[in-house]
C-alpha cells in the first residue's frame, strides 16, 4: 500500500496487547499480499508491557522465556565500577542504573561483558551508559558451531540511553539466547547499535529509539558464517523508532525468521535488507522518506521477504519481495497495530522515560511494589485517593541501617527496597508517601516503624523480628497505611498497633508467628475523645499462628472488619471488642481458640463492646460472644469473602513473606 499523505503528528502512545492463536502456516509473498486479519487494539495510553513478547518469550534451549534477574538481589548503581561489578557477577541480579555512568573505552574496544540472568534497567528518564558498549556473549570461536552449555542467556536491558561507544552499543554473539532489549535509546556509536550474530537466538528488540547513528541493526555478521547461523538468529523487531538512522534497520543474513512489525521508519537510506536466504516478515510498518524500504537484492546471495500491510510515504522504491517465510505464530502469538497508527504511537512510546520504575515488578522494582491496597486502605478519604505509597518516586535499595533510616526520613514519594538484614533500635519515624518492600528474605530487627501524622505508606514482604517495643506503630492521626505480607515475631510489645486517631488502615496476609500481643486498636480506655469516629481498620487473610492475644484488641473503633483470617492455637483469645467498639467478624476459621470473641462482657478492665459474627468456622474452640449491631463495611468498600472452610489452606499458603 502506497499513499501520498504526510505522517500524523505524534500524540499520546499506546502499547499493543499480545494476543492471537498459534497456527502452523507458511506465508507466500504472492499469496499473502494483503494484510492478514488481526485484532487491532484501539489507540490510547496504556502502561508498557512488564514482560517480554516475541521470540524472547519462546521456551527453548532450556530457558522458559526471558526473566532476566528476577528473583535475585536488586541493586542501584551510580558508578562504572559498581555497574561492571554487578553485571559480570554470576547468578541473577536486577541492576538499576541511576544517572550517567561513563564506561571505560580502552579495554576490548570498550565492550564490557554482561553475564547471564541479568536485568539492567534505568531509573527515570535520564539513566545513561556512555563511552562504552555491552557485550552479551562468549569470546568468538569459529570452531564452535552449536550452542555451548555455558552460552550467555536470559538478559533484559530496558530504559537506558546507550551512547558514544567506540564499537557497538550492544553486541550479542556466540549463541547467546533469550535477550530482551526494550524501551532504550541508542545514539552515536562507532559501529552497530544492536548487533546480533554468531548463532544467537530468541531475541526481541522492541520500543527502542534509534537516532544519530549509521549502522543500526546487524543480524548475522558475515556471508561466510552459515555454519553458526543457519537455523538460528530468530529475532522480533517491533515498535522501534528508526529516526534518521541511516542503514541496517536491520541488515539480515541467514536468519531462520526475522519478524519486523509496527516499526516507524523516518528518513532512512534503507529499511530492511534480507540476504543469504534469510527469512524476513515485514508487516504493518510505516515508512516515511525511505529510499529503499525493503531489499532482497542487496549484497551477496538473495534473501527472502514477505511484506503485508505496510505503508510507504515519499519513498523512492517499493518493498522487494521473494519466496516464503515461516509464520511467527508457530512460535508466539501477537497482535498488530494498524500501520496508519504507527507514526502516532511509536514516537510517543519508544525510548527511555516511557516506563515507570515500578512497571513490571519482575524486571524492575521488587515484586508487588505497585499492587493495590484493599479494605479501608483503599478508601478515598481525608484528601487521599486510596493508598499508593511511593509510586512515582525514585526506587532505592537499602542494605544497611544508615541508608534505610535516611530513606524513610526523606520528604516525597519513594519506593524503598530492603535487602538482607537491617538492625535498628527503638521505633523509627516514616514520612508520608513511601513504599517499604522487602526483596527476598528481607528482615528488620531490633526496632520498629513509627507513623506519626504520616499517611500513604505501604509496608510489604518484610520479616519483623525482636522489636524492643512495637514492630509497627500507626499513631497520631496517621491514615491510609497498608501492612501486607509481612511476618512478625518476637516483639516486646505490639506487632502492629493502630492508635491515637489513626484511620483507614488495612492489615492483610501477614504471619503473626508465636507473637504475644499481635494487634491493639485504640491504646487506652481514656482515649475516646481522640479515637471515636476513627480507627477504621480492615484485617483479612492473616495467619495468627499460636499468637497469644489481641487479634485484635479494640477500643472505640467502628467498624473494624475482621475476615478470612486463620486463628490457630491462640492461648488467651481471638478478638476482643471493648469500650463500645464495633467489629464485624466473618468468614474466619478458629481452631483451638478457647475464647474466639469477647464483646458484651468487655475484657480485662475495659467496658463492653459490640461484635457481629457470621459465617465463621469454630473447631475445638469456645463459643463466640456477640453484642449489638455494627456499621457494615460495605458502606465503605466492596469485598468478596472466601469460604471459611478454605481459609486454613489459603492463608497458610499465602500469608507472610515470599508470597507476593
Steps between C-alpha positions, in 0.01 A plus 500: 500500500643837399356839590599860451386627838734648758550321830278612787640697788589277796251527789470259792611144461362159558663168562364216298349201674623152424237261374442249222496131423793284397461381143745285307491681165753594234464847352542576131580846363266437209216336688497738798548843352210633709522544878392198700200552724610611844338653803610861523493658844368855522737794515535648847739504794579178682786381719803345338520124503689373804583167340663427165324390186610365163786253472632586846195324648549166325586203719814355343861404569413419860370851568133576573460842345712794615486605865835676540606551860159432654536334838850634557619800702394846383790744498528863396824611334634850444862431397673299227674283759171404661329438168775282354529304824132410521434425132794259490409305815359147476135450589194721463519874573272795428745785435333841515694776325472845657632808320783498245769232518809549283631159400870449427573511128848348493497126571342264245398792278290625788270195500402373845369151570154435645451163670186287481184567701516878522252783477657837425239773540528876514332702772304798373551657158871586524684176570794489258791271414755704306833431333492121498278217383349179637617161379258212547681182409804279528824582315487436126590145397433401138544132585192497726199430276229409751383662824745431784366418846641824640354730234398835646122518539198660671582871491269803505614855419240775539462875537865592448657751258811334359720740308848581380653151494825453311367174354146358525249636747370144560658189348329159533716211386608135529164325541369737766127458534187637666585869495244782531613852400211735565422873540858617463659786307801438275718772346846587377673164508801438278368168365170319556227613734372145568686225316383138532722235349688168516211265573316718751131427526162587658540876529245783511591862421199719578396862558851642459594840355794495258633839390824672396645164408615338176508119522201422715419128512713219361356149511763250387847646468661337195414324172733212598339423835227256396632223726414697812198692374275285282188396691558765766499880532127510575425859600185712544529874422188698585391854584848643455553859383768515230541875507741593219710197587660456163524127429469144635153519647579201501749353251444123512700187408397134545220574749244221541243779557526872563155637586490875432168661588346830607828692478519865391766577240570869454756634250725196447713396202356151533282311741543122488747302292457120485791300357649149516157334484380674818128485574351842581134582562430874479149600603313814599807721507488866395775633270535875448771634269691173476689442176478119510254372762581132443758319286579138413756587230751692708845346538584133477243222450132592481280491806127453547241761602126469540333838551142588584313798639792744485452869415756681282498880485749703290710189437696451178456125465252231590581217742671218313347159570612147433409148615322379811575533871377320813201639688607661833185356658664159490721648774293763685171694486493868414257776407569762234431869536361662183792633295326838474531540879871424514627860453278596792572228751866420436671843533294567810565158655848392394814580694581581860273659757192320366487236770487574870758332724213306651351374176578135480593389845685204375749696307532825689382575850435224748199274435179648634620859528208627293224272629182672617380522856152374588276538804510829684843587357335509158230754596512855363493725807688776682628634168666170412384281210569159644852398599766513231816528709810616318377450144638771276808556710850360460573134572784453748652197668592495869752242614603660830342696783648838406356493150167362618454768765597771254249379242201468735570855622516646148226742395300391194400171340753219496502123453748359751611146425644326805766236439652276766487557877477853635559557872335809647403612850184642650214618275610698194273755334379452143405805294197498265487352150731205542499138390726284716531161336728208567700331227545128567527417871532859625500559876468799733608404848544660842277801438183596319321752281305793640233699313443841660264715296613307198289375211506301177755240606528136390704239688532159332703180494721560805589285801465711816688331784578574863381860512586654837156672501241484218595357163260745330319783675236691300412801711423869538243545223696306240285367221502287187752242611519153342690225685508190285682166462739548789607270784505613861676321785661584830382859556515604864171691463262512205564351158267753332330768711250750355438776754441871576255592226660307216262406220456313169740214562516151348695212656497206258672170427748527789641214707495568873737226608468410870474868591353615830312828442412490133281806438366781714242741357444793738773533761312569825156526659542877535563575133139529384526869411782420259374169363120508467406524133844381389710181518332344195709189432469196270671181619487214251678180396748517786644188664483536878730205556501411871513870574374558853256794498373822333381387156407785544413653837279801416380818670262765358548410132217441251504306288792265531458232236658163585453246221652187350774474761635170636510493879705205624578416863448849645547447873302792645253608230441593140316833471405731788263793446482745788402860582207492255720411204320336207653199322372273224659155521420286197628213293784420741621157613566452872682185611597435863398848614333491846342846465449595133319831568455720808248785481193527724694437820792722403850381563738550792427848640335631183126539456286303255517535125290385206566206268312340210620156394392303195618216279793409725623145567583400859698179554586393856431859602267677742178679413530853355356782708297751298315822581314778323521618140797633303537720192536281191844517332326509160398855583866581435632242251404187304652165589457130431523232769685175451312204650612463860567129446769594245677750723761269664630387162482844338659691784780262593599485134471873435577698816843628596814590307597355165137466390455808282 
